[in-house]
Structures are given as structure tokens and as C-alpha cells.
Amino acid sequence: MLPEYFEFYMPTRVAYGIGLTRNLREITDGFGSRRALLVTDEILNKIGIVAKVKAGFADTKIQIVATFDQVPPNSTIETVEACARLARQKKCDLIIGLGGGSVMDTAKVANILAVKGGRVEDHMGAYLLGNDELLPTILIPTTAGTGSEVTKVAVITDTRNDIKLPFAETQFFPQLAILDPELTTSMPASLTAATGMDALTHAIECYVSKDSQPASDALALHVIKLINQHLVRACMHPEDLEARGAMLVASCLAGIAFTQAMVGMVHGISHALGGVYHIPHGLANALVLPEVMEYNLETQLERYADIARALGVAYPQPVQTVQAMLHLARADFAVRLLQPTRVIDSWLQQATARAGIIRIRELLRQLGAVAKLPLNLEQAGVQDNLAKLEQVCETAMVDGSMLYNPREPSLEAVKSIVEKLFKQSLTPLPVKEKDLNQSYRQAHKPELKNVFDDSSMLYSVLGEFYQALKSDPALRDKLLDSKLVVQFIYDEPDARITIDASGDEVQIFLGDSYQGTPEVIMSMKADFAHLFWQGKINLITALTRRQVKSKGNVPKAVKLLPILKPAYELYPRYLEQRGLERLIA
Ligand code: NAD
């Protein structure tokens, strides 16, 4: 059933790609010349991620004039204030957040202080900025969990009062979110597990939220599927970029979903556990999640059954299936006869919903084995025999997330969940390699850069290659059939080559020697063309990424792609014949 009213607003441009942060020139072009503050943390600085991303900005119009690397996990009011001071001192007009949720949230709230001044507490709340603008922002996550790079919320810890302060502003949506799985391979397994469970919690909570809506529903179910398939694998194989990529995308999609439909009681309790006992956010969510699912189950039975299906643990619904088949066979009298037995289906629906909870507990136990994820609050660091239980419960009860929980949260329920979690005895469950269904992609592919020394080398290599192409009878005939005139404009080094197949013969023109008007013009870096002719680049994706700019009848040129396939084998052979093996990718 559709809700009576809903909104979906997501103004952030999201770009995903393995190695995307190595060169940020094109993707950041729209920002123009800027003085940027880079917000990050000490660990990311130490392990080289900061240097790597700074190198990616080197070739852009964005100048990083200051770096603030003092963000702690669960960032604090003092951190945000120091960060904003630096932004003001250095007269920054762009903020880049590079890190986990703590860094990204610091960047968001520091942005308010940098622009509006005042204290952090003055800005706590929702939509207080009205139409005021903040500095433009680029967020680059290095964990796969919070989705903060696409949310309008931020959470900052008030250490004096042991609470987490919530902020919600539409202006928090950054202009650009950059997802590069390479930046997440350094996460230890325990962090991968906890942050991944954070993303899973976002998806599950927003799917059953009181404010759920069709767009976030669609995203949430896909996120659940992705995480179920890739989280354990990412923990076991940190360099597996396919698993890392899937987790990063899942985290981002979950962020997009929950910032529309909100989260519930799991977050209410875990914010309190984070504020009072400083338990990392993802870990707290992971532990609380199955307990709240249990508490909510009856209120949202159908939706929890959908979640179980996305987790791959559904029971079939035989009566419904048989009825559907009979209906197709026009045996409607038999459909009616079966109606009373549908009670079997509703029982199986309930069993399915429960199976989802069982799968979540199994996942936790697997993470206990592969990532040493603590499986109760004592192992998670609560060492005072839960002396602050009352404070945790009271803090949880006033948390804003509680408002969206499908079942009214009661103080007794919160208390009994926290007590149960304190010493519960879940045991780690080992995972076998053969159960993982993995396919590795290497973390660091050798990169071919600046392949052509200068324009004359390019004309010599690519120009002669095009001559070779046109001498291949099969290719020549198909080019002539197309009657196309396509011009390639290369950059770094500059060059221009036109292939004219409009007449009786294919002609190749170098430089400005072509005098007509090409039907299609494609501009790209010379390195790109070199990789393209080795079949290493998907032109369609490249057009989306604006790595190739095109003018004219592009669909006609794209239709030529299948006939070019033999050329992908020809080019490496040609390079070899010319003694240029070093250029083969
Ligand atoms: P985090 O940002 O606190 O980082 C945890 C630790 O991981 C840090 O020590 C950091 O240095 C390290 N780290 C980060 N990336 C790494 C990498 N690639 N390799 C090695 N170490 C790395 O963790 P988090 O879970 O991403 O963020 C948690 C914070 O985000 C909490 O404050 C939580 O309340 C908040 N949060 C915000 C939103 C939102 O939408 N704004 C949503 C959920 C959670």
C-alpha cells in the first residue's frame, strides 16, 4: 500500500569507480577554482590514504589549503569547533570530508559553524538553516557503513553529558560523493564487520519504519541482498575489490534510503550505548538489531518476511503458488476450494519472517568468527556490570529515531534488550572458503600513464594503426557500410585523427587535413584511446563518466562498437610488431 504522502529528495551527485580518487580532475571540474579544507583523521593520514587522495586533487582547480586531521571516532563538539576555526582562518570556500562517518559528520557540522558562527549546541536540531547556504562539500567515505556521504543528518558527541547530538539539514547533502572501493581495503576485519552491520541496520530499519516509502523500500531490499552476499567475504578478503565495492555501494544506497524514511529503535538504543558506554556505532547496531527485529516482528510481519527473502531464507508459500497456477488454468472453482488452506501460507509467512532474524544472528556469529566481532556488550567493552543501565534506557527513550519505530518502544522493552545483550552467549560460527562464492579482482592494477611521449608519437602509433585497420577487409567493409565520418580529438598530447568512411574507400586524415564536417566528434585523453583499442574500456560507461565527450550522431558511432571487436586483438599484436610491448595493458 502506498503512503498517503512521501517525498524523495537526493541532490547529491554520486560517482563510483575503482581507483576513481587517483585522478579527480574531470569529476571536480564543475567546482571551479576553490580553496579547500580537507577534513580527515590521523589514522587515515598515517596509512597513506590522505596522501593518495591529495595526489588525486593535485591536477584539479581545487587547492587544498588546509588539512584538519584530528577527528576522533564518534566526533566531539570540541573537534567540530577546532575544525570550523581552521576553515575560517584559511578562508576556505569548499569542504572535503575524507573518512568514516565521524569525519563526514564533523565536516557537515563544522561547515555550519564556519558559515554561521556560534557554538555547536546552537545549531542542534532539524532544519534550522532555512534557506541559508553552506559551503559546497565533497564527501569521500573510507568506511562502508554510515552512508553519511548521501544523508542530511550528522551526529556529534557531547562528552560532558554523554549524549550524541543530532543535526538534520537539507544543506548537509554534499554536491558530490565519491565512492572508491580502493580506499576501504585498509579497513581491518572488525571495522568492516561493524560498519557493514551499520549499513544493514539502516536498510532494515528504514524498510519497517513508520515513514517507509516506495523509493527507499526498493533501495533497502537491494542493500540487504548485497550485504548478505558480500560482508563476510569483505572481512575474509580485505583486498577483494568486488566485495569492497558491493559494500560501499550498499552503504551509500542504504544512506539514500534511510535519509528519506529514517531509522528506528535499533538506532535509539545504539546511540545511547554510544553516548554512555562509547561503543562504536556499527557494533552497537549489530548487537541490537536482531533483538529489535524480534520486538517489532508482529507489527510488520509481511515486511520482515520481505527482508528474510532478501536475505535468501524464505519458505515457499505453496497454497498461493498452486492458486496462482490454477487461476492461470482458469480453474477458479479450485482456487476457491483452496482458500481455507491459506492459513498454511500465513503460518509459513510468519516462519519466514522469523528465519530473517535467525539469519541475522547467524551472520553476527559468522562475523564473530571471521572478524572477531564482540557478541555481547561485555565483550564490546561494558565493564561496570551495566551500572549505567538506567541512563542508557532514559537516553534511548528520548532519541528521535524512536519516533519512527513501527511498534511503540517501551522503557521495559529497552531495558530487557540491553540486559539480555550484556552477557548473551552467542558463539562464533566459522565460515568455509567454499561458501563464499568469490571472484577476486586485484587491488592495484599496474597503471599505464602518458603512453604517448608527444603528438608525433601518437600520430605515428595510432595513425598507422588506423591505416592497418582499414586494410583489414572485414573491418574496412563494415566501416564503409556505416558511411560514417568520425573525428577523434585527443588530449595529452594534443592530436586529431579523422576516419572518413563516407566514400568508396576508408580515408584517414591526420591533424587538420580533413576539411569537411564530421558526423561525430569524440574528445578524449590519448591514454584513454590507447586503452580503448585494447578492449580495456567500456565506451558507454566512459560516456556516462564524461571521460569521452561526444558531439553529433553518437548512437550511430556506438552501433559500430561490435564490429570493432577484432580490432581489440589487432592493436596489441600491432604494438608488439612495432616493438612497443611495454605499452600493452
Ligand atoms: P568512524 O568514522 O568513527 O571511524 C572508526 C575508525 O575507523 C577511525 O579510527 C578511523 O580512523 C578508522 N578508519 C576509517 N576508515 C578506515 C580505513 N579505510 N582503513 C582503516 N581505518 C579506517 O566510523 P564510522 O562507523 O564510519 O562512523 C561512525 C560515526 O558516524 C558515528 O559517530 C555515527 O553516529 C555516525 N553516523 C552518521 C550517520 C549519518 O548519516 N550522518 C549515519 C550513521 C552513523
Residues whose N, C-alpha, C, O or C-beta is under 5 A from the ligand:
A	BS01	NAD	D41 I43 L44 P73 N74 S75 G100 G101 S102 V103 D105 T142 T143 G145 T146 G147 S148 T151 V153 A154 V155 L183 T184 S186 M187 P188 T195 H281 G282
